[in-house]
Amino acid sequence: MKTQVIDQVPAPSVQITSALPTWKINERRVRELVLHMARRLEVNSLEIHVTFVGPAAMRKINSQFRNKDQSTDVLSFPQMEWVTPRLIAQSSTEKKPSKEIARNSQMLRGTKKGLVSFDHEKFLGDIIICLDAAKKNAREDGHDVAREVCFLLAHGILHLCGHDHQKPAEKDLMFKQQETLMNDLVGKWNACVRKVT
């Protein structure tokens, strides 16, 4: 009896990089957080790179790519263009999406000759997080640095999926999506990163 081979969509690949000796990154836990977010946003076969850096490296990247000579907490570099931002997939108990929301399921890359399907594209983009800034944010907001890293990952992946917060309506939508992702992951971020003393 021959075994039938069925093509399956591969799980998204999450590459994690850090050269920070003063931080311990639990790569398995960070990967699980990103994979959960990717599944919820239905970007299931796209590669995502997550890089943890210090303030000097973040300042250099921010200056080079955004002309801002300062460090920041998170930067995202999307490699896909979206007609509209990706929305978190509804569970089977929620009502079906409207036609307008359903259009978000089609990701397109823009070209001068028109719009081309992303089918052969495999890279969603890069998320770069400054762990010193994450620690500072966490201290100011009164929560754990691991929670802050999860928050920055959620913020970053939403930017990769076409979200922005320049206009009030965009900001409202993005922050609601971010809150949903964070509510999904309560407690799952524990010990994803920690400062080594």
C-alpha positions as CSV (number, residue, x, y, z in Angstrom):
1,M,0.0,0.0,0.0
2,K,1.4,3.3,-1.1
3,T,1.4,6.2,1.3
4,Q,-0.2,9.3,-0.2
5,V,1.9,12.4,0.3
6,I,-0.1,15.6,0.9
7,D,1.4,19.0,0.5
8,Q,1.2,20.9,3.7
9,V,1.8,24.5,4.3
10,P,5.0,24.7,6.4
11,A,4.8,26.4,9.8
12,P,6.3,29.9,9.7
13,S,10.0,30.0,10.4
14,V,11.1,32.3,13.2
15,Q,14.7,33.2,13.3
16,I,16.0,34.7,16.6
17,T,19.3,36.5,16.9
18,S,21.0,38.1,19.9
19,A,24.6,39.0,20.6
20,L,23.8,40.5,24.0
21,P,25.8,38.6,26.7
22,T,23.9,40.3,29.5
23,W,20.6,38.9,28.4
24,K,19.3,35.3,28.4
25,I,16.8,34.7,25.6
26,N,14.6,31.7,25.8
27,E,14.4,31.1,22.1
28,R,11.8,28.4,22.3
29,R,9.4,30.6,24.3
30,V,10.0,33.6,22.1
31,R,9.4,31.4,19.0
32,E,6.1,30.1,20.5
33,L,4.9,33.7,21.1
34,V,5.7,34.7,17.6
35,L,4.2,31.6,16.0
36,H,1.0,32.1,18.0
37,M,0.7,35.6,16.7
38,A,1.4,34.5,13.2
39,R,-1.3,31.9,13.3
40,R,-3.8,34.4,14.7
41,L,-3.0,36.8,11.9
42,E,-3.0,33.9,9.3
43,V,0.5,34.5,8.0
44,N,1.3,30.8,8.5
45,S,4.0,30.2,5.9
46,L,6.1,33.3,6.1
47,E,9.5,33.7,7.7
48,I,9.9,36.2,10.5
49,H,13.3,37.4,11.9
50,V,13.5,38.7,15.5
51,T,16.7,40.4,16.6
52,F,17.5,41.6,20.1
53,V,20.0,44.5,20.3
54,G,21.4,47.0,22.7
55,P,20.7,50.8,22.6
56,A,23.8,51.7,20.5
57,A,22.9,49.2,17.8
58,M,19.2,50.3,17.9
59,R,20.3,54.0,17.6
60,K,22.4,53.2,14.6
61,I,19.6,51.2,12.9
62,N,17.1,54.0,13.7
63,S,19.4,56.6,12.3
64,Q,20.2,54.6,9.2
65,F,16.7,53.6,8.2
66,R,14.5,56.3,9.8
67,N,16.8,59.3,10.0
68,K,16.2,59.5,13.8
69,D,19.4,59.7,15.8
70,Q,18.1,58.0,18.9
71,S,17.4,54.6,20.2
72,T,13.9,53.2,20.4
73,D,12.2,50.1,21.8
74,V,11.1,48.3,18.7
75,L,11.5,48.7,14.9
76,S,9.7,46.6,12.2
77,F,10.8,46.2,8.6
78,P,7.9,44.7,6.6
79,Q,8.7,42.9,3.4
80,M,5.1,42.6,2.3
81,E,2.6,45.2,1.2
82,W,-1.0,44.9,2.2
83,V,-4.2,46.2,0.5
84,T,-5.5,46.5,4.1
85,P,-3.9,45.4,7.4
86,R,-4.2,41.8,8.4
87,L,-6.8,41.3,11.1
88,I,-6.7,38.6,13.8
89,A,-8.6,35.5,12.7
90,Q,-11.9,35.0,14.4
91,S,-12.6,31.9,16.3
92,S,-15.3,29.5,15.1
93,T,-17.7,30.9,17.8
94,E,-17.4,34.4,16.4
95,K,-19.6,35.7,13.6
96,K,-18.2,35.4,10.0
97,P,-16.3,38.4,8.7
98,S,-17.8,40.9,6.4
99,K,-16.8,40.9,2.7
100,E,-14.6,43.9,3.4
101,I,-12.8,42.1,6.2
102,A,-12.6,38.9,4.2
103,R,-10.6,40.9,1.6
104,N,-7.8,41.1,4.2
105,S,-7.1,37.4,3.6
106,Q,-5.5,38.3,0.3
107,M,-2.0,39.7,0.6
108,L,-0.6,41.6,-2.3
109,R,2.7,43.0,-3.3
110,G,2.6,46.3,-5.3
111,T,4.4,46.8,-8.6
112,K,4.3,49.5,-11.1
113,K,2.3,47.2,-13.4
114,G,-0.3,46.4,-10.9
115,L,-0.7,44.0,-7.9
116,V,0.8,40.6,-7.8
117,S,-0.1,37.7,-5.5
118,F,2.4,37.0,-2.7
119,D,2.2,33.2,-3.3
120,H,5.9,32.9,-4.0
121,E,7.0,35.3,-1.2
122,K,8.2,33.7,2.0
123,F,9.5,36.6,4.2
124,L,7.2,38.7,6.3
125,G,9.9,40.9,7.7
126,D,12.2,41.8,10.6
127,I,11.3,42.8,14.2
128,I,14.2,44.5,16.1
129,I,13.8,44.9,19.9
130,C,16.1,46.9,22.2
131,L,16.1,44.9,25.5
132,D,17.4,47.8,27.6
133,A,14.5,50.0,26.3
134,A,12.1,47.1,27.1
135,K,13.4,46.9,30.6
136,K,13.0,50.6,31.1
137,N,9.4,50.5,29.7
138,A,8.6,47.6,32.0
139,R,9.9,49.4,35.0
140,E,8.0,52.6,34.2
141,D,4.8,50.6,33.6
142,G,5.2,48.4,36.6
143,H,5.4,45.0,34.9
144,D,7.8,42.3,34.0
145,V,10.3,42.7,31.2
146,A,9.2,39.5,29.6
147,R,5.6,40.9,29.3
148,E,7.1,44.0,27.7
149,V,9.0,41.9,25.2
150,C,5.8,40.1,24.3
151,F,4.0,43.5,23.9
152,L,6.8,44.7,21.6
153,L,6.6,41.5,19.6
154,A,2.9,42.0,19.1
155,H,3.4,45.6,18.1
156,G,6.2,44.6,15.7
157,I,4.3,41.8,14.0
158,L,1.2,44.0,13.5
159,H,3.5,46.5,11.7
160,L,4.7,43.6,9.5
161,C,1.1,42.9,8.7
162,G,0.2,46.4,7.5
163,H,-0.9,48.2,10.7
164,D,0.2,51.7,11.6
165,H,-0.7,54.2,14.3
166,Q,-0.2,57.6,12.5
167,K,-3.9,58.4,12.2
168,P,-6.4,58.0,15.0
169,A,-8.5,55.3,13.2
170,E,-5.4,53.3,12.4
171,K,-4.1,53.6,15.9
172,D,-7.4,52.5,17.4
173,L,-7.5,49.4,15.2
174,M,-3.9,48.5,15.7
175,F,-4.1,48.9,19.5
176,K,-7.2,46.8,19.7
177,Q,-5.5,44.0,17.7
178,Q,-2.5,44.3,20.0
179,E,-4.6,44.0,23.1
180,T,-6.3,40.9,21.7
181,L,-2.9,39.3,21.0
182,M,-1.7,40.1,24.5
183,N,-4.9,38.7,26.1
184,D,-4.3,35.5,24.2
185,L,-0.8,35.2,25.6
186,V,-1.3,36.1,29.3
187,G,1.4,34.3,31.3
188,K,2.9,32.5,28.2
189,W,5.6,35.2,28.0
190,N,7.0,34.2,31.4
191,A,10.8,34.0,31.4
192,C,11.0,34.5,27.6
193,V,13.9,36.9,28.4
194,R,15.8,37.8,31.5
195,K,18.7,40.0,32.5
196,V,21.8,38.0,33.5
197,T,23.5,39.4,36.5
